Amino acid sequence: MNDLEGLAPEQVERISKARERVIDSIGKNMDLYGITLSIGHLYGYMYFNQGPVTLDELSRTMGMSKTSMSTGVRTLLDLKMIDKVWGKGTRKDLFEVVPDWHQNFSDYFSIKWRKAVEGNMAALSKSLNEIKQMKIEYADEPGMEQLLSTDEVKIEEAIKYYRWLLKLIEALETGKIFELIPKES
């Protein structure tokens, strides 16, 4: 972190300690959301960096292999938490943090939830169609028809929930969520 050059050793130590505490907190927080602690720490280091960094710089700063850095950077890119940027006079890829934590939160959850909703909706739709077909096949069996009707209602309720969740995802993706719950300025 080159922004500490020129400071007295005591100042560097105090600032570094404060930053390390935040970086560790970021790592632990991201770990709660299924992102590894090391990738959380990577994001934290990038967050405090004063500009774009290369994989080599990250590897040196964090004391990890370039392969590990590449994997972590790819994860953060996929989650839209960092951007690949252009740097004049360098052929190496440069990366920098997207500093808007609100947007990071929105992107992370909308990506994860949309994937889960699509998979669950497909499973629910398939099962609902099968149940409707079985209701036709077993229309003359009252016990079976009642069982299938009960399952049909449960699946339809689950589908309503996932439709609602899609609306929440859309509110995250479009930023409408911030009309309901404004960001602090």
Secondary structure, 3 states (H helix, E strand, C coil): CHHHCCCCHHHHHHHHHHHHHHHHHHHHHHHHCCCCHHHHHHHHHHHHCCCCECHHHHHHHHCCCHHHHHHHHHHHHHCCCEEEECCCCCCCCEEEECCCHHHHHHHHHHHHHHHHHHHHHHHHHHHHHHHHHHHHHCCCCHHHHHHHHHHHHHHHHHHHHHHHHHHHHHHHHHCCHHHHCCCCC
